[in-house]
């Protein structure tokens, strides 16, 4: 089957059980609140339901400095929207019997066998205590490993991450040097005791490479991107596609923005030494929709199957110990999810109780976002996918994700629930 046949058709909002007027209201909201006001440079929104694209729109500029508009094939830095792809890659190896979720991580990373939990001290003189149990592979996928991110700015442990530049995509190192550096820094907590957004998915990418025997980027290319025809997704933007690469901006705290990464000089224009499974990919809305459709369809698209429906059901279940939500488990000062009524699966946040979120939604929908304010969610019960692309750091600058959820669910006039 050609990859051309995997592309979705466009359908009318009525056929998708949605209000065209309500969908247009979303575009108007984006334009007036975020683009005309100078909060966002540009944006792209795709809403897929019942087998087709019910709404697709582009707005504003991909590159303000050069007045290049956002187009349907604009390439964006998706940052942490890399995580679900890495998690799917890992679960493909689980399905092949090459690794188990309850395997101790030190089985694959022996130098981590003695990792302790932080008690006191500053790098490199840490006082630690033993973990209550060994870190398991599942802890990496659900962010209960005790690892952290340097940008959390919360403890002496994340300060050590900043000193070593652990998890930074621009780091002049490799996944292997990151693993070696992490062996010298204690955990924030004993595995399974809490949830903390972290470099854990970068470690998952390292495990994919080690267990498969293939370079991680090559595994993704051969096992996911090529079969699905995701031709614009990768860890760098090739020269022949550089003209489609968006600029990235940072909120200035005054309702405006400043250029953060120029697309003509960006580090993403050349292959990186650090292949970040946690945040290194660039992609298009079309490519990411292909990935999401594969998940919505139970792990397959056309004659390409990545995972079985049962594996995907496992991934999109809440895996937080005791069935708790993020309000009960999280130590993070920052993540790409709101907390109330939301749990975490194997690579995605998972809505458990829509009433607690105070946002329209469905129990069982799963989602994640990226640092530059990109976002997606998949609602199996409503046969719905939403993908939003823009390039503004940080993702917490504006409540755009909450607004999009409210407005897209408000556009449903024929609900499956």
BALOBA-1460 file (C-alpha; in Angstrom, 3 decimals):
// residues 417
<rec num="1" residu="x" x="0.000" y="0.000" z="0.000"/>
<rec num="2" residu="x" x="1.356" y="3.437" z="-0.914"/>
<rec num="3" residu="x" x="1.726" y="6.061" z="1.778"/>
<rec num="4" residu="x" x="-0.480" y="8.301" z="-0.369"/>
<rec num="5" residu="x" x="-3.426" y="6.013" z="0.457"/>
<rec num="6" residu="x" x="-2.804" y="6.563" z="4.185"/>
<rec num="7" residu="x" x="-3.642" y="10.261" z="3.930"/>
<rec num="8" residu="x" x="-7.040" y="11.200" z="5.346"/>
<rec num="9" residu="x" x="-9.888" y="12.674" z="3.366"/>
<rec num="10" residu="x" x="-11.465" y="16.001" z="4.217"/>
<rec num="11" residu="x" x="-15.089" y="15.749" z="5.279"/>
<rec num="12" residu="x" x="-17.747" y="18.297" z="6.118"/>
<rec num="13" residu="x" x="-18.293" y="19.238" z="9.753"/>
<rec num="14" residu="x" x="-21.861" y="17.912" z="9.479"/>
<rec num="15" residu="x" x="-20.622" y="14.491" z="8.383"/>
<rec num="16" residu="x" x="-18.203" y="14.533" z="11.314"/>
<rec num="17" residu="x" x="-21.028" y="15.361" z="13.722"/>
<rec num="18" residu="x" x="-19.612" y="18.818" z="14.372"/>
<rec num="19" residu="x" x="-20.797" y="22.396" z="14.027"/>
<rec num="20" residu="x" x="-19.054" y="24.307" z="11.264"/>
<rec num="21" residu="x" x="-20.022" y="27.553" z="12.943"/>
<rec num="22" residu="x" x="-18.448" y="26.481" z="16.235"/>
<rec num="23" residu="x" x="-15.270" y="25.373" z="14.452"/>
<rec num="24" residu="x" x="-15.039" y="28.736" z="12.727"/>
<rec num="25" residu="x" x="-15.388" y="30.359" z="16.142"/>
<rec num="26" residu="x" x="-12.126" y="28.649" z="17.146"/>
<rec num="27" residu="x" x="-10.296" y="30.207" z="14.198"/>
<rec num="28" residu="x" x="-11.744" y="33.602" z="15.085"/>
<rec num="29" residu="x" x="-10.589" y="33.127" z="18.683"/>
<rec num="30" residu="x" x="-7.053" y="32.222" z="17.610"/>
<rec num="31" residu="x" x="-6.873" y="35.213" z="15.305"/>
<rec num="32" residu="x" x="-8.210" y="37.849" z="17.682"/>
<rec num="33" residu="x" x="-6.801" y="36.623" z="20.995"/>
<rec num="34" residu="x" x="-3.422" y="35.270" z="19.931"/>
<rec num="35" residu="x" x="-2.347" y="36.466" z="16.486"/>
<rec num="36" residu="x" x="-3.683" y="39.996" z="16.138"/>
<rec num="37" residu="x" x="-2.565" y="40.682" z="19.719"/>
<rec num="38" residu="x" x="0.995" y="39.525" z="19.002"/>
<rec num="39" residu="x" x="0.941" y="36.660" z="21.491"/>
<rec num="40" residu="x" x="1.595" y="33.924" z="18.895"/>
<rec num="41" residu="x" x="3.475" y="34.246" z="15.590"/>
<rec num="42" residu="x" x="1.180" y="31.804" z="13.780"/>
<rec num="43" residu="x" x="-0.700" y="28.579" z="14.313"/>
<rec num="44" residu="x" x="-2.116" y="25.487" z="12.664"/>
<rec num="45" residu="x" x="-5.146" y="23.524" z="13.857"/>
<rec num="46" residu="x" x="-6.365" y="20.146" z="12.635"/>
<rec num="47" residu="x" x="-9.519" y="18.414" z="13.901"/>
<rec num="48" residu="x" x="-10.121" y="14.844" z="12.746"/>
<rec num="49" residu="x" x="-13.311" y="12.929" z="13.466"/>
<rec num="50" residu="x" x="-15.150" y="9.903" z="12.118"/>
<rec num="51" residu="x" x="-12.612" y="9.068" z="9.462"/>
<rec num="52" residu="x" x="-11.835" y="12.470" z="8.038"/>
<rec num="53" residu="x" x="-10.430" y="15.934" z="8.611"/>
<rec num="54" residu="x" x="-13.412" y="18.018" z="9.675"/>
<rec num="55" residu="x" x="-11.431" y="21.204" z="10.154"/>
<rec num="56" residu="x" x="-7.994" y="22.399" z="9.094"/>
<rec num="57" residu="x" x="-6.726" y="25.940" z="9.299"/>
<rec num="58" residu="x" x="-3.483" y="27.905" z="9.199"/>
<rec num="59" residu="x" x="-2.956" y="31.360" z="10.642"/>
<rec num="60" residu="x" x="-0.278" y="34.020" z="10.810"/>
<rec num="61" residu="x" x="3.434" y="33.617" z="10.239"/>
<rec num="62" residu="x" x="5.859" y="30.726" z="10.540"/>
<rec num="63" residu="x" x="8.668" y="33.304" z="10.413"/>
<rec num="64" residu="x" x="7.785" y="36.850" z="11.415"/>
<rec num="65" residu="x" x="11.173" y="38.272" z="10.457"/>
<rec num="66" residu="x" x="10.825" y="37.094" z="6.856"/>
<rec num="67" residu="x" x="7.011" y="37.347" z="6.717"/>
<rec num="68" residu="x" x="6.764" y="33.670" z="5.755"/>
<rec num="69" residu="x" x="3.202" y="32.452" z="6.424"/>
<rec num="70" residu="x" x="2.247" y="29.245" z="8.163"/>
<rec num="71" residu="x" x="1.339" y="26.667" z="5.510"/>
<rec num="72" residu="x" x="-0.114" y="23.183" z="5.672"/>
<rec num="73" residu="x" x="3.393" y="21.699" z="5.344"/>
<rec num="74" residu="x" x="5.221" y="23.980" z="7.826"/>
<rec num="75" residu="x" x="7.727" y="22.062" z="9.937"/>
<rec num="76" residu="x" x="7.569" y="22.660" z="13.694"/>
<rec num="77" residu="x" x="9.722" y="21.730" z="16.686"/>
<rec num="78" residu="x" x="7.409" y="19.346" z="18.514"/>
<rec num="79" residu="x" x="9.689" y="18.952" z="21.566"/>
<rec num="80" residu="x" x="7.902" y="16.703" z="24.107"/>
<rec num="81" residu="x" x="5.380" y="15.448" z="21.548"/>
<rec num="82" residu="x" x="8.396" y="13.258" z="20.727"/>
<rec num="83" residu="x" x="7.676" y="11.302" z="23.928"/>
<rec num="84" residu="x" x="4.619" y="9.364" z="22.689"/>
<rec num="85" residu="x" x="6.541" y="8.286" z="19.570"/>
<rec num="86" residu="x" x="9.478" y="7.069" z="21.680"/>
<rec num="87" residu="x" x="7.096" y="5.245" z="24.007"/>
<rec num="88" residu="x" x="5.391" y="3.488" z="21.079"/>
<rec num="89" residu="x" x="8.809" y="2.438" z="19.754"/>
<rec num="90" residu="x" x="9.667" y="0.923" z="23.119"/>
<rec num="91" residu="x" x="6.363" y="-0.942" z="23.377"/>
<rec num="92" residu="x" x="7.038" y="-2.471" z="19.973"/>
<rec num="93" residu="x" x="10.053" y="-4.152" z="21.601"/>
<rec num="94" residu="x" x="7.889" y="-5.247" z="24.542"/>
<rec num="95" residu="x" x="5.525" y="-6.921" z="22.067"/>
<rec num="96" residu="x" x="8.500" y="-8.756" z="20.558"/>
<rec num="97" residu="x" x="9.407" y="-10.194" z="23.969"/>
<rec num="98" residu="x" x="12.743" y="-8.376" z="24.096"/>
<rec num="99" residu="x" x="11.990" y="-6.441" z="27.295"/>
<rec num="100" residu="x" x="9.344" y="-6.428" z="30.030"/>
<rec num="101" residu="x" x="7.802" y="-3.475" z="31.832"/>
<rec num="102" residu="x" x="8.788" y="-4.825" z="35.252"/>
<rec num="103" residu="x" x="12.416" y="-5.398" z="34.275"/>
<rec num="104" residu="x" x="14.805" y="-3.468" z="36.513"/>
<rec num="105" residu="x" x="16.440" y="-0.644" z="34.581"/>
<rec num="106" residu="x" x="19.876" y="-1.695" z="35.844"/>
<rec num="107" residu="x" x="19.481" y="-4.895" z="33.802"/>
<rec num="108" residu="x" x="20.155" y="-2.676" z="30.769"/>
<rec num="109" residu="x" x="22.111" y="0.097" z="32.499"/>
<rec num="110" residu="x" x="24.355" y="-1.738" z="35.022"/>
<rec num="111" residu="x" x="26.031" y="1.490" z="36.195"/>
<rec num="112" residu="x" x="22.679" y="2.582" z="37.659"/>
<rec num="113" residu="x" x="22.451" y="-0.393" z="40.018"/>
<rec num="114" residu="x" x="23.672" y="1.623" z="42.989"/>
<rec num="115" residu="x" x="21.622" y="4.785" z="42.461"/>
<rec num="116" residu="x" x="20.371" y="6.169" z="45.763"/>
<rec num="117" residu="x" x="17.775" y="8.709" z="46.812"/>
<rec num="118" residu="x" x="18.890" y="12.249" z="47.658"/>
<rec num="119" residu="x" x="19.065" y="13.097" z="51.358"/>
<rec num="120" residu="x" x="21.375" y="16.109" z="51.586"/>
<rec num="121" residu="x" x="24.377" y="17.845" z="50.051"/>
<rec num="122" residu="x" x="25.479" y="19.542" z="46.874"/>
<rec num="123" residu="x" x="27.070" y="18.053" z="43.784"/>
<rec num="124" residu="x" x="29.310" y="16.144" z="43.784"/>
<rec num="125" residu="x" x="29.074" y="15.449" z="47.533"/>
<rec num="126" residu="x" x="25.619" y="13.938" z="47.938"/>
<rec num="127" residu="x" x="24.291" y="12.046" z="50.940"/>
<rec num="128" residu="x" x="21.859" y="9.339" z="49.792"/>
<rec num="129" residu="x" x="19.774" y="6.448" z="51.070"/>
<rec num="130" residu="x" x="18.936" y="3.204" z="49.250"/>
<rec num="131" residu="x" x="15.801" y="3.064" z="47.104"/>
<rec num="132" residu="x" x="12.778" y="1.178" z="48.456"/>
<rec num="133" residu="x" x="12.830" y="-0.964" z="45.331"/>
<rec num="134" residu="x" x="14.792" y="-0.975" z="42.071"/>
<rec num="135" residu="x" x="13.742" y="1.381" z="39.282"/>
<rec num="136" residu="x" x="11.665" y="-0.554" z="36.764"/>
<rec num="137" residu="x" x="11.222" y="0.111" z="33.062"/>
<rec num="138" residu="x" x="7.591" y="1.081" z="33.681"/>
<rec num="139" residu="x" x="8.825" y="3.881" z="35.971"/>
<rec num="140" residu="x" x="10.578" y="5.490" z="33.007"/>
<rec num="141" residu="x" x="7.476" y="5.377" z="30.813"/>
<rec num="142" residu="x" x="5.152" y="6.819" z="33.463"/>
<rec num="143" residu="x" x="7.638" y="9.311" z="35.028"/>
<rec num="144" residu="x" x="7.802" y="7.660" z="38.457"/>
<rec num="145" residu="x" x="11.527" y="6.882" z="38.144"/>
<rec num="146" residu="x" x="12.912" y="9.527" z="40.521"/>
<rec num="147" residu="x" x="14.683" y="11.295" z="37.641"/>
<rec num="148" residu="x" x="14.022" y="14.976" z="36.939"/>
<rec num="149" residu="x" x="14.617" y="17.865" z="34.527"/>
<rec num="150" residu="x" x="17.074" y="20.664" z="35.199"/>
<rec num="151" residu="x" x="14.436" y="23.275" z="34.407"/>
<rec num="152" residu="x" x="12.289" y="22.177" z="37.350"/>
<rec num="153" residu="x" x="14.410" y="24.527" z="39.519"/>
<rec num="154" residu="x" x="13.231" y="22.808" z="42.672"/>
<rec num="155" residu="x" x="16.063" y="20.873" z="44.335"/>
<rec num="156" residu="x" x="19.806" y="20.354" z="44.557"/>
<rec num="157" residu="x" x="19.333" y="17.354" z="42.284"/>
<rec num="158" residu="x" x="17.909" y="19.333" z="39.383"/>
<rec num="159" residu="x" x="20.654" y="21.911" z="39.999"/>
<rec num="160" residu="x" x="23.156" y="19.142" z="39.271"/>
<rec num="161" residu="x" x="21.289" y="18.405" z="36.025"/>
<rec num="162" residu="x" x="21.690" y="22.034" z="34.997"/>
<rec num="163" residu="x" x="25.408" y="21.985" z="35.804"/>
<rec num="164" residu="x" x="25.880" y="18.884" z="33.646"/>
<rec num="165" residu="x" x="23.394" y="20.122" z="30.993"/>
<rec num="166" residu="x" x="21.579" y="16.815" z="31.234"/>
<rec num="167" residu="x" x="18.636" y="16.479" z="28.890"/>
<rec num="168" residu="x" x="19.344" y="19.649" z="26.928"/>
<rec num="169" residu="x" x="18.844" y="19.079" z="23.231"/>
<rec num="170" residu="x" x="21.652" y="21.478" z="22.367"/>
<rec num="171" residu="x" x="24.064" y="19.584" z="24.657"/>
<rec num="172" residu="x" x="27.331" y="18.665" z="22.999"/>
<rec num="173" residu="x" x="27.066" y="15.081" z="24.142"/>
<rec num="174" residu="x" x="25.264" y="11.848" z="23.357"/>
<rec num="175" residu="x" x="22.667" y="9.617" z="24.947"/>
<rec num="176" residu="x" x="25.523" y="7.482" z="26.273"/>
<rec num="177" residu="x" x="27.197" y="10.428" z="28.022"/>
<rec num="178" residu="x" x="23.834" y="11.418" z="29.519"/>
<rec num="179" residu="x" x="23.440" y="7.921" z="30.959"/>
<rec num="180" residu="x" x="26.973" y="8.105" z="32.404"/>
<rec num="181" residu="x" x="26.294" y="11.526" z="33.941"/>
<rec num="182" residu="x" x="23.031" y="10.357" z="35.512"/>
<rec num="183" residu="x" x="24.891" y="7.517" z="37.243"/>
<rec num="184" residu="x" x="26.629" y="10.185" z="39.371"/>
<rec num="185" residu="x" x="23.466" y="12.025" z="40.503"/>
<rec num="186" residu="x" x="20.965" y="10.663" z="43.045"/>
<rec num="187" residu="x" x="17.264" y="10.224" z="42.432"/>
<rec num="188" residu="x" x="14.712" y="12.747" z="43.682"/>
<rec num="189" residu="x" x="12.671" y="9.970" z="45.311"/>
<rec num="190" residu="x" x="12.432" y="6.209" z="45.426"/>
<rec num="191" residu="x" x="10.948" y="4.802" z="42.195"/>
<rec num="192" residu="x" x="7.167" y="4.533" z="42.310"/>
<rec num="193" residu="x" x="6.762" y="6.932" z="45.245"/>
<rec num="194" residu="x" x="5.887" y="10.046" z="43.199"/>
<rec num="195" residu="x" x="5.490" y="11.467" z="39.693"/>
<rec num="196" residu="x" x="8.006" y="13.939" z="38.304"/>
<rec num="197" residu="x" x="8.317" y="15.132" z="34.704"/>
<rec num="198" residu="x" x="11.818" y="14.174" z="33.687"/>
<rec num="199" residu="x" x="14.441" y="12.980" z="31.221"/>
<rec num="200" residu="x" x="13.030" y="9.467" z="31.664"/>
<rec num="201" residu="x" x="11.811" y="9.292" z="28.068"/>
<rec num="202" residu="x" x="15.307" y="10.149" z="26.837"/>
<rec num="203" residu="x" x="16.395" y="7.070" z="28.778"/>
<rec num="204" residu="x" x="13.628" y="5.089" z="27.066"/>
<rec num="205" residu="x" x="15.147" y="6.116" z="23.729"/>
<rec num="206" residu="x" x="18.519" y="4.887" z="24.938"/>
<rec num="207" residu="x" x="16.937" y="1.544" z="25.875"/>
<rec num="208" residu="x" x="15.329" y="1.238" z="22.436"/>
<rec num="209" residu="x" x="18.784" y="1.615" z="20.913"/>
<rec num="210" residu="x" x="20.448" y="-0.814" z="23.301"/>
<rec num="211" residu="x" x="17.767" y="-3.515" z="23.163"/>
<rec num="212" residu="x" x="17.091" y="-3.337" z="19.411"/>
<rec num="213" residu="x" x="20.757" y="-3.099" z="18.445"/>
<rec num="214" residu="x" x="19.909" y="-0.210" z="16.092"/>
<rec num="215" residu="x" x="20.649" y="3.491" z="16.472"/>
<rec num="216" residu="x" x="17.515" y="5.031" z="17.968"/>
<rec num="217" residu="x" x="16.932" y="7.455" z="15.084"/>
<rec num="218" residu="x" x="17.306" y="4.604" z="12.611"/>
<rec num="219" residu="x" x="14.804" y="2.470" z="14.539"/>
<rec num="220" residu="x" x="12.207" y="5.250" z="14.392"/>
<rec num="221" residu="x" x="12.865" y="5.829" z="10.698"/>
<rec num="222" residu="x" x="12.662" y="2.185" z="9.652"/>
<rec num="223" residu="x" x="9.953" y="0.971" z="12.004"/>
<rec num="224" residu="x" x="7.617" y="3.996" z="12.261"/>
<rec num="225" residu="x" x="8.298" y="6.952" z="9.969"/>
<rec num="226" residu="x" x="8.997" y="5.153" z="6.677"/>
<rec num="227" residu="x" x="6.144" y="2.605" z="6.955"/>
<rec num="228" residu="x" x="3.640" y="5.339" z="7.817"/>
<rec num="229" residu="x" x="4.952" y="7.821" z="5.259"/>
<rec num="230" residu="x" x="5.899" y="10.387" z="7.912"/>
<rec num="231" residu="x" x="8.300" y="12.016" z="5.464"/>
<rec num="232" residu="x" x="8.783" y="15.288" z="7.347"/>
<rec num="233" residu="x" x="9.520" y="13.919" z="10.832"/>
<rec num="234" residu="x" x="13.076" y="13.642" z="12.116"/>
<rec num="235" residu="x" x="15.726" y="14.895" z="14.526"/>
<rec num="236" residu="x" x="16.860" y="17.611" z="12.126"/>
<rec num="237" residu="x" x="15.471" y="19.549" z="9.170"/>
<rec num="238" residu="x" x="17.294" y="18.706" z="5.901"/>
<rec num="239" residu="x" x="18.551" y="21.538" z="3.692"/>
<rec num="240" residu="x" x="15.908" y="20.921" z="1.007"/>
<rec num="241" residu="x" x="13.146" y="21.460" z="3.604"/>
<rec num="242" residu="x" x="14.700" y="24.351" z="5.526"/>
<rec num="243" residu="x" x="12.465" y="26.884" z="3.761"/>
<rec num="244" residu="x" x="9.466" y="25.219" z="5.458"/>
<rec num="245" residu="x" x="10.966" y="25.348" z="8.963"/>
<rec num="246" residu="x" x="9.252" y="27.728" z="11.386"/>
<rec num="247" residu="x" x="10.981" y="30.206" z="13.657"/>
<rec num="248" residu="x" x="10.575" y="29.705" z="17.404"/>
<rec num="249" residu="x" x="9.706" y="32.548" z="19.763"/>
<rec num="250" residu="x" x="9.658" y="33.130" z="23.518"/>
<rec num="251" residu="x" x="6.977" y="35.005" z="25.414"/>
<rec num="252" residu="x" x="8.408" y="38.260" z="26.745"/>
<rec num="253" residu="x" x="6.157" y="38.439" z="29.805"/>
<rec num="254" residu="x" x="4.462" y="41.575" z="28.482"/>
<rec num="255" residu="x" x="2.028" y="39.975" z="26.051"/>
<rec num="256" residu="x" x="4.532" y="39.928" z="23.208"/>
<rec num="257" residu="x" x="7.368" y="37.695" z="22.055"/>
<rec num="258" residu="x" x="11.010" y="37.669" z="21.018"/>
<rec num="259" residu="x" x="12.833" y="35.456" z="18.545"/>
<rec num="260" residu="x" x="14.263" y="32.436" z="20.347"/>
<rec num="261" residu="x" x="15.524" y="30.248" z="17.484"/>
<rec num="262" residu="x" x="16.085" y="31.584" z="13.967"/>
<rec num="263" residu="x" x="15.209" y="28.893" z="11.392"/>
<rec num="264" residu="x" x="18.128" y="29.938" z="9.185"/>
<rec num="265" residu="x" x="20.749" y="29.358" z="11.898"/>
<rec num="266" residu="x" x="18.966" y="26.829" z="14.143"/>
<rec num="267" residu="x" x="20.793" y="23.820" z="15.604"/>
<rec num="268" residu="x" x="17.924" y="21.732" z="14.160"/>
<rec num="269" residu="x" x="19.356" y="22.269" z="10.666"/>
<rec num="270" residu="x" x="22.072" y="19.677" z="11.238"/>
<rec num="271" residu="x" x="22.023" y="16.180" z="12.755"/>
<rec num="272" residu="x" x="22.433" y="16.403" z="16.551"/>
<rec num="273" residu="x" x="24.877" y="14.370" z="18.604"/>
<rec num="274" residu="x" x="22.275" y="14.025" z="21.369"/>
<rec num="275" residu="x" x="19.286" y="12.156" z="19.935"/>
<rec num="276" residu="x" x="16.553" y="13.148" z="22.359"/>
<rec num="277" residu="x" x="13.703" y="10.674" z="22.666"/>
<rec num="278" residu="x" x="12.156" y="13.110" z="25.096"/>
<rec num="279" residu="x" x="12.081" y="16.201" z="22.935"/>
<rec num="280" residu="x" x="14.228" y="16.160" z="19.809"/>
<rec num="281" residu="x" x="11.852" y="15.716" z="16.870"/>
<rec num="282" residu="x" x="10.559" y="18.159" z="14.303"/>
<rec num="283" residu="x" x="7.393" y="17.341" z="12.380"/>
<rec num="284" residu="x" x="4.359" y="18.622" z="10.522"/>
<rec num="285" residu="x" x="0.708" y="18.536" z="11.523"/>
<rec num="286" residu="x" x="0.060" y="16.076" z="8.671"/>
<rec num="287" residu="x" x="2.743" y="13.664" z="9.837"/>
<rec num="288" residu="x" x="1.648" y="13.843" z="13.454"/>
<rec num="289" residu="x" x="-1.952" y="13.262" z="12.420"/>
<rec num="290" residu="x" x="-0.802" y="10.080" z="10.671"/>
<rec num="291" residu="x" x="0.804" y="8.920" z="13.914"/>
<rec num="292" residu="x" x="-2.316" y="9.802" z="15.931"/>
<rec num="293" residu="x" x="-4.639" y="8.073" z="13.455"/>
<rec num="294" residu="x" x="-2.546" y="4.932" z="13.852"/>
<rec num="295" residu="x" x="-3.134" y="5.046" z="17.594"/>
<rec num="296" residu="x" x="-6.831" y="5.890" z="17.278"/>
<rec num="297" residu="x" x="-7.207" y="2.919" z="14.935"/>
<rec num="298" residu="x" x="-5.857" y="0.478" z="17.526"/>
<rec num="299" residu="x" x="-2.203" y="0.629" z="16.502"/>
<rec num="300" residu="x" x="-2.564" y="0.190" z="12.726"/>
<rec num="301" residu="x" x="-3.111" y="2.317" z="9.644"/>
<rec num="302" residu="x" x="-3.770" y="0.670" z="6.296"/>
<rec num="303" residu="x" x="-1.625" y="-2.448" z="6.236"/>
<rec num="304" residu="x" x="0.955" y="-0.944" z="8.621"/>
<rec num="305" residu="x" x="0.664" y="-2.137" z="12.213"/>
<rec num="306" residu="x" x="2.862" y="-0.718" z="14.959"/>
<rec num="307" residu="x" x="1.136" y="-2.194" z="18.011"/>
<rec num="308" residu="x" x="-1.770" y="-4.433" z="18.937"/>
<rec num="309" residu="x" x="-4.995" y="-2.926" z="20.303"/>
<rec num="310" residu="x" x="-4.365" y="-4.598" z="23.678"/>
<rec num="311" residu="x" x="-0.911" y="-3.043" z="23.992"/>
<rec num="312" residu="x" x="-2.323" y="0.362" z="23.131"/>
<rec num="313" residu="x" x="-5.094" y="-0.127" z="25.708"/>
<rec num="314" residu="x" x="-2.399" y="-0.853" z="28.284"/>
<rec num="315" residu="x" x="-0.457" y="2.270" z="27.307"/>
<rec num="316" residu="x" x="-3.510" y="4.511" z="27.596"/>
<rec num="317" residu="x" x="-4.593" y="3.233" z="31.021"/>
<rec num="318" residu="x" x="-3.662" y="5.162" z="34.136"/>
<rec num="319" residu="x" x="-0.488" y="3.603" z="35.569"/>
<rec num="320" residu="x" x="-0.023" y="5.827" z="38.606"/>
<rec num="321" residu="x" x="0.218" y="3.623" z="41.718"/>
<rec num="322" residu="x" x="-3.073" y="3.171" z="43.532"/>
<rec num="323" residu="x" x="-5.047" y="4.635" z="40.635"/>
<rec num="324" residu="x" x="-4.193" y="8.131" z="41.809"/>
<rec num="325" residu="x" x="-4.164" y="11.263" z="39.662"/>
<rec num="326" residu="x" x="-1.383" y="13.779" z="39.172"/>
<rec num="327" residu="x" x="-2.603" y="16.053" z="41.967"/>
<rec num="328" residu="x" x="-1.878" y="13.215" z="44.396"/>
<rec num="329" residu="x" x="1.424" y="12.051" z="42.881"/>
<rec num="330" residu="x" x="3.190" y="14.984" z="41.203"/>
<rec num="331" residu="x" x="6.255" y="16.738" z="42.578"/>
<rec num="332" residu="x" x="6.810" y="18.673" z="39.334"/>
<rec num="333" residu="x" x="6.807" y="22.436" z="39.233"/>
<rec num="334" residu="x" x="6.212" y="22.049" z="35.474"/>
<rec num="335" residu="x" x="4.793" y="19.487" z="33.082"/>
<rec num="336" residu="x" x="2.813" y="19.546" z="29.844"/>
<rec num="337" residu="x" x="-0.427" y="18.520" z="31.597"/>
<rec num="338" residu="x" x="-2.914" y="19.974" z="34.009"/>
<rec num="339" residu="x" x="-3.358" y="17.763" z="37.030"/>
<rec num="340" residu="x" x="-6.865" y="17.404" z="38.478"/>
<rec num="341" residu="x" x="-8.667" y="14.330" z="37.167"/>
<rec num="342" residu="x" x="-5.690" y="13.356" z="34.983"/>
<rec num="343" residu="x" x="-3.485" y="10.307" z="35.396"/>
<rec num="344" residu="x" x="-0.538" y="9.064" z="33.390"/>
<rec num="345" residu="x" x="-0.101" y="6.025" z="31.171"/>
<rec num="346" residu="x" x="2.889" y="4.742" z="29.253"/>
<rec num="347" residu="x" x="3.830" y="7.881" z="27.339"/>
<rec num="348" residu="x" x="0.633" y="9.923" z="27.594"/>
<rec num="349" residu="x" x="-1.469" y="11.783" z="30.114"/>
<rec num="350" residu="x" x="-4.838" y="10.057" z="30.520"/>
<rec num="351" residu="x" x="-8.095" y="11.734" z="31.510"/>
<rec num="352" residu="x" x="-9.691" y="9.822" z="34.363"/>
<rec num="353" residu="x" x="-12.457" y="12.129" z="35.555"/>
<rec num="354" residu="x" x="-13.536" y="14.991" z="33.250"/>
<rec num="355" residu="x" x="-15.534" y="16.631" z="36.053"/>
<rec num="356" residu="x" x="-12.371" y="17.136" z="38.093"/>
<rec num="357" residu="x" x="-10.596" y="18.776" z="35.146"/>
<rec num="358" residu="x" x="-13.363" y="21.406" z="34.857"/>
<rec num="359" residu="x" x="-12.978" y="21.113" z="31.056"/>
<rec num="360" residu="x" x="-15.274" y="19.223" z="28.652"/>
<rec num="361" residu="x" x="-13.779" y="15.866" z="27.750"/>
<rec num="362" residu="x" x="-14.066" y="12.121" z="27.947"/>
<rec num="363" residu="x" x="-12.710" y="9.538" z="30.351"/>
<rec num="364" residu="x" x="-9.991" y="7.637" z="28.503"/>
<rec num="365" residu="x" x="-8.783" y="10.416" z="26.200"/>
<rec num="366" residu="x" x="-5.007" y="10.655" z="26.087"/>
<rec num="367" residu="x" x="-2.721" y="13.515" z="25.229"/>
<rec num="368" residu="x" x="0.527" y="15.402" z="25.543"/>
<rec num="369" residu="x" x="2.143" y="18.628" z="24.419"/>
<rec num="370" residu="x" x="5.454" y="20.252" z="23.578"/>
<rec num="371" residu="x" x="7.458" y="23.077" z="25.118"/>
<rec num="372" residu="x" x="6.711" y="25.449" z="22.206"/>
<rec num="373" residu="x" x="2.945" y="25.261" z="22.963"/>
<rec num="374" residu="x" x="2.147" y="22.453" z="20.525"/>
<rec num="375" residu="x" x="-0.458" y="19.952" z="21.691"/>
<rec num="376" residu="x" x="-2.534" y="16.949" z="20.694"/>
<rec num="377" residu="x" x="-5.155" y="14.703" z="22.156"/>
<rec num="378" residu="x" x="-6.932" y="11.552" z="21.060"/>
<rec num="379" residu="x" x="-10.444" y="10.671" z="22.229"/>
<rec num="380" residu="x" x="-11.260" y="7.072" z="21.226"/>
<rec num="381" residu="x" x="-14.874" y="7.195" z="22.394"/>
<rec num="382" residu="x" x="-15.587" y="10.283" z="20.320"/>
<rec num="383" residu="x" x="-13.403" y="9.090" z="17.404"/>
<rec num="384" residu="x" x="-11.629" y="12.441" z="17.670"/>
<rec num="385" residu="x" x="-8.095" y="13.785" z="17.203"/>
<rec num="386" residu="x" x="-7.037" y="17.399" z="17.696"/>
<rec num="387" residu="x" x="-3.576" y="18.707" z="16.793"/>
<rec num="388" residu="x" x="-2.382" y="22.246" z="17.436"/>
<rec num="389" residu="x" x="0.921" y="23.613" z="16.183"/>
<rec num="390" residu="x" x="2.639" y="26.874" z="16.990"/>
<rec num="391" residu="x" x="6.134" y="27.918" z="18.166"/>
<rec num="392" residu="x" x="6.037" y="29.851" z="21.431"/>
<rec num="393" residu="x" x="8.016" y="29.051" z="24.577"/>
<rec num="394" residu="x" x="7.042" y="28.239" z="27.272"/>
<rec num="395" residu="x" x="3.873" y="26.210" z="26.825"/>
<rec num="396" residu="x" x="2.575" y="27.614" z="30.107"/>
<rec num="397" residu="x" x="2.530" y="31.195" z="28.778"/>
<rec num="398" residu="x" x="-1.175" y="31.092" z="27.843"/>
<rec num="399" residu="x" x="-4.147" y="28.756" z="28.526"/>
<rec num="400" residu="x" x="-4.495" y="27.863" z="24.848"/>
<rec num="401" residu="x" x="-4.789" y="24.101" z="25.443"/>
<rec num="402" residu="x" x="-7.657" y="24.516" z="27.880"/>
<rec num="403" residu="x" x="-9.392" y="26.897" z="25.493"/>
<rec num="404" residu="x" x="-8.986" y="24.554" z="22.526"/>
<rec num="405" residu="x" x="-10.396" y="21.596" z="24.450"/>
<rec num="406" residu="x" x="-13.388" y="23.615" z="25.566"/>
<rec num="407" residu="x" x="-14.102" y="24.996" z="22.102"/>
<rec num="408" residu="x" x="-13.506" y="21.784" z="20.129"/>
<rec num="409" residu="x" x="-15.705" y="19.711" z="22.435"/>
<rec num="410" residu="x" x="-18.286" y="22.492" z="22.255"/>
<rec num="411" residu="x" x="-18.328" y="21.970" z="18.484"/>
<rec num="412" residu="x" x="-19.551" y="18.369" z="18.873"/>
<rec num="413" residu="x" x="-23.254" y="18.203" z="18.005"/>
<rec num="414" residu="x" x="-23.464" y="14.423" z="17.688"/>
<rec num="415" residu="x" x="-21.629" y="12.857" z="20.619"/>
<rec num="416" residu="x" x="-20.802" y="9.167" z="20.899"/>
<rec num="417" residu="x" x="-20.933" y="9.332" z="24.706"/>
